[in-house]
Amino acid sequence: MFTHKFKGLMMTSTFDRVATIIAETCDIPRDTITPESHAIDDLGIDSLDFLDIAFAIDKAFGIKLPLEKWTQEVNDGKATTEQYFVLSNLSARIDELVAAKGA
């Protein structure tokens, strides 16, 4: 039970950091960015802006988002954009990458 709550807290913290990065990078009001927001469909972030966001996320978390792999999976029909670009899902993937880096 404790682990589950801890993971939720980590994701919230990750989401808050990601939302702040998006707000600052794309000049989007922070209060309009929610865990359910789709970076492209809801927030109107284009691919160039998302690259800037990804770079800032990489730097902030000490990881490398596998954008090329994710894009290929979406293009091949192996994944949906929601799996990678809805912010709660993106935050969970960031947590996974951070955990894998520390392992």
Secondary structure, DSSP 8 states (H G I E B T S, - for coil): -HHHHHHHHHHHHHHHHHHHHHHHHHT--GGG--TT-BTTTTT---HHHHHHHHHHHHHHHT----HHHHHHHHHTTSS-HHHHHBHHHHHHHHHHHHHHHH-
